[in-house]
C-alpha cells in the first residue's frame, strides 16, 4: 500500500496509508511523555485531521517498544503555581475532548506503558487495542496530585465508579489482561500484531457509512454530555440519516443482497 509522510512536527510522526493516518507520539527517550510541545502539536494535528479529506480514520500510538505515553512531563510541574496548573489541565482537557468528539474514528494502539496523561490520552480515543506487555494506571496520587486531563471522568465512565476509585486512589498499575477484564481496552494482542490488528479493525469500520459512523460517535458522546438528552440526540441523528445518499445506498444494497459501496 502507498504510504506517505503526513504533517510536519517536532514530537509527532504521521504516516498516511491510503485513508488511514498512523499518528505516533515520538519522544522515545522520554517514554513519549506529554510535555507542552507534544500537547500543542497534538492540537495542531487534530485541526489538520479535521480539515484533511484524505484522512478517514486515525491510529494513535507511541514510538519505541516501551511506552505508548508514560505520563505527563513532570519536570514542567515544578515551577507551576495554582493558576498555571489549572491552565495546563484546561488545555489538556480541551485537546482530549476534541479527540473524543472527532467524527473520524480513532483507535489507540497501546504498545507499552499508558500511565497518567498517557492513560488519559488512550481513554480519549474511541477504541483501545493493547499488547500483552501494556500497563495502565493513574499514579498521580504518588505525586500528591489527581488526574487533570479528564481521567477522573473517563475512567469512571469506562470501568465504573468502584474500580476507577481503586485505580486512582492506590495509584497502582494494572496489566493488559486486567484492563481487558474491566473494559478499559477492547482487545489484547501480541506485540508483533498490534498495528496489523489496529488497521484490520479500522478497515472494518471504514467499510461502513462514514456519516453513520460519525453519528454513532455523536450519539454516544451525548450519553456523557450533561447538557444533552442522549435519547433525543439519537432520535435526531437517526432522522438525519434518512434521505441521504449513504442511507439510500445501504438500504438498496441490503434489499439487492449485495455489499454497499459508500463514498
C-alpha positions in Angstrom: 0.0 0.0 0.0 1.1 3.5 -0.7 2.4 5.3 2.4 3.4 8.9 2.7 4.6 11.2 5.5 1.9 13.5 6.9 2.3 16.7 8.7 5.5 18.5 10.0 6.1 18.2 13.7 8.9 18.1 16.3 7.3 15.4 18.6 4.9 13.6 16.3 5.3 11.4 13.3 2.4 10.9 10.8 2.2 8.3 8.1 -0.8 8.3 5.8 -1.5 4.9 4.2 -4.4 5.2 1.7 -7.0 6.8 4.0 -5.7 5.7 7.4 -3.4 8.0 9.4 -1.0 6.5 11.9 0.0 9.2 14.3 3.0 8.5 16.6 4.0 10.3 19.8 7.7 10.5 19.1 9.7 11.1 22.3 11.0 7.5 22.9 14.0 8.8 25.0 11.4 10.3 27.4 9.0 7.4 27.2 6.8 9.6 25.0 5.9 11.8 28.0 3.4 14.6 27.2 5.1 18.0 27.5 3.5 21.2 26.4 5.1 20.9 22.9 3.5 17.4 22.4 0.1 18.7 23.5 0.3 21.8 21.3 1.4 19.7 18.3 -1.4 17.2 19.0 -3.8 20.1 18.9 -2.4 21.2 15.6 -2.6 17.6 14.3 -6.3 17.3 15.3 -7.1 20.5 13.3 -5.3 19.1 10.3 -7.1 15.8 10.6 -10.5 17.6 10.7 -9.5 19.5 7.5 -7.8 16.8 5.5 -10.4 14.9 3.5 -7.9 12.2 2.7 -7.9 11.0 6.3 -10.8 8.8 7.2 -9.5 7.1 10.3 -6.7 7.5 12.8 -4.5 5.1 14.7 -2.6 6.7 17.6 0.4 5.0 19.1 3.8 5.7 20.8 7.3 5.4 19.4 9.5 2.5 20.6 8.7 -0.7 22.4 8.4 0.5 26.0 5.7 3.1 26.1 2.5 4.4 24.5 2.8 7.5 26.7 4.3 7.1 30.1 2.6 10.2 31.5 2.9 13.9 31.6 6.4 15.5 31.7 6.7 16.1 35.4 9.7 18.4 35.0 7.2 21.1 33.8 5.2 20.8 37.0 8.0 22.1 39.3 7.5 25.8 38.6 3.7 25.8 38.1 1.5 27.6 40.6 -2.2 27.0 41.1 -3.3 29.3 38.2 -0.7 27.8 35.8 -1.8 24.2 36.9 -5.4 25.0 36.1 -4.4 26.4 32.7 -2.4 23.2 31.9 -5.3 21.0 32.9 -7.8 23.0 31.0 -5.6 22.9 27.9 -5.1 19.1 28.2 -8.9 18.5 28.7 -9.8 20.7 25.7 -7.4 18.8 23.4 -8.5 15.4 24.6 -12.1 16.4 24.3 -11.5 17.3 20.6 -10.1 13.8 20.1 -13.1 12.1 21.8 -15.6 14.2 19.8 -13.8 13.8 16.5 -16.2 12.5 13.8 -13.4 10.3 12.4 -12.8 7.0 14.2 -9.7 7.0 16.4 -8.0 3.8 17.7 -5.3 3.9 20.4 -2.7 1.2 19.7 -1.2 0.9 23.2 2.3 -0.6 22.8 3.6 -0.2 26.4 3.1 2.0 29.4 0.0 4.1 29.4 0.2 6.0 32.7 -1.2 9.2 33.9 -1.7 11.5 30.9 -0.9 8.6 28.7 -3.8 6.6 30.1 -6.0 9.7 29.7 -4.9 10.1 26.1 -5.8 6.4 25.3 -9.2 6.8 27.0 -10.0 9.8 24.8 -9.7 7.6 21.8 -12.8 5.8 20.6 -11.3 2.3 20.8 -8.2 0.8 22.6 -6.1 -2.2 21.5 -3.2 -3.2 23.7 -0.3 -5.5 23.6 0.1 -8.1 26.4 3.0 -6.0 27.7 0.9 -2.8 28.1 0.4 -1.4 31.5 -2.2 1.2 32.6 -2.6 3.4 35.6 -3.3 6.8 37.0 -0.4 7.2 39.5 -0.9 10.9 40.2 -1.6 10.4 43.9 2.0 9.3 44.3 2.9 12.9 43.4 0.2 14.4 45.6 -1.9 15.1 42.5 -5.0 13.8 40.7 -5.6 13.2 37.0 -6.1 16.5 35.2 -6.7 15.7 31.6 -10.2 14.1 32.1 -9.1 10.9 33.7 -11.4 11.1 36.7 -14.3 11.3 34.4 -13.4 8.9 31.5 -12.0 6.2 33.7 -15.2 6.2 35.8 -17.3 6.1 32.6 -15.3 3.1 31.2 -14.8 0.9 34.2 -17.3 2.1 36.8 -17.1 4.1 40.0 -15.6 1.5 42.4 -12.8 0.3 40.1 -12.0 3.8 38.9 -11.7 5.0 42.6 -9.4 2.0 43.4 -7.1 2.6 40.4 -6.8 6.4 41.1 -6.6 6.2 44.9 -4.0 3.4 45.0 -2.0 4.7 42.0 -1.3 1.0 41.2 -0.7 -0.1 37.6 -2.9 -2.8 36.0 -1.8 -5.2 33.3 -3.4 -5.6 29.9 -5.4 -8.7 31.0 -6.9 -6.7 33.9 -7.6 -3.8 31.6 -9.5 -6.1 29.2 -11.4 -7.7 32.0 -12.7 -4.4 33.4 -13.5 -2.9 30.0 -10.6 -0.4 29.7 -9.4 -1.9 26.5 -11.3 -3.7 23.7 -8.6 -6.2 22.7 -5.2 -7.6 23.8 -3.0 -8.8 21.0 0.6 -9.9 20.5 3.1 -7.1 20.2 4.1 -8.1 16.7 0.5 -7.9 15.6 -0.6 -4.7 17.3 -0.6 -2.4 14.2 -1.9 -5.1 12.0 -4.9 -5.7 14.2 -5.5 -2.0 14.7 -5.5 -1.5 10.9 -7.7 -4.5 10.4 -10.3 -3.1 12.9 -10.1 0.3 11.3 -10.6 -1.1 7.8 -13.7 -2.9 9.0 -15.1 0.4 10.4 -14.2 2.3 7.2 -16.3 -0.1 5.0 -19.4 1.3 6.8 -21.2 4.5 6.0 -18.9 7.3 7.1 -21.8 9.6 8.0 -23.4 6.9 10.1 -20.1 6.2 11.9 -19.8 9.9 12.7 -23.3 10.0 14.0 -22.7 6.9 16.2 -19.8 8.8 17.8 -22.0 11.9 18.3 -24.8 9.8 19.9 -22.5 8.0 22.3 -20.9 11.3 23.3 -24.3 12.7 24.1 -24.7 9.9 26.7 -22.0 11.6 28.8 -22.9 15.2 28.0 -25.0 16.6 30.8 -26.3 19.4 28.6 -27.9 16.9 26.2 -30.7 14.3 26.3 -29.0 11.3 24.8 -32.2 9.6 23.7 -33.4 12.8 21.9 -30.0 13.2 20.3 -30.4 9.7 19.0 -33.8 10.4 17.6 -32.5 13.5 15.7 -29.4 11.8 14.4 -31.4 8.7 13.3 -33.7 11.0 11.4 -30.9 12.9 9.8 -29.7 9.6 8.2 -32.8 9.3 6.2 -32.8 10.9 2.7 -29.0 10.8 2.5 -27.3 9.1 -0.5 -25.4 7.0 2.1 -28.7 5.6 3.6 -30.2 5.0 0.2 -27.2 3.0 -0.9 -27.1 1.0 2.3 -30.8 0.1 2.1 -30.7 -0.7 -1.6 -27.6 -2.9 -1.2 -29.4 -4.8 1.6 -32.5 -5.4 -0.5 -30.5 -6.3 -3.5 -28.3 -8.7 -1.5 -25.0 -7.0 -2.3 -22.3 -5.2 -0.4 -22.9 -1.4 -0.2 -20.5 1.0 -1.9 -20.2 4.0 0.3 -18.4 7.1 -0.9 
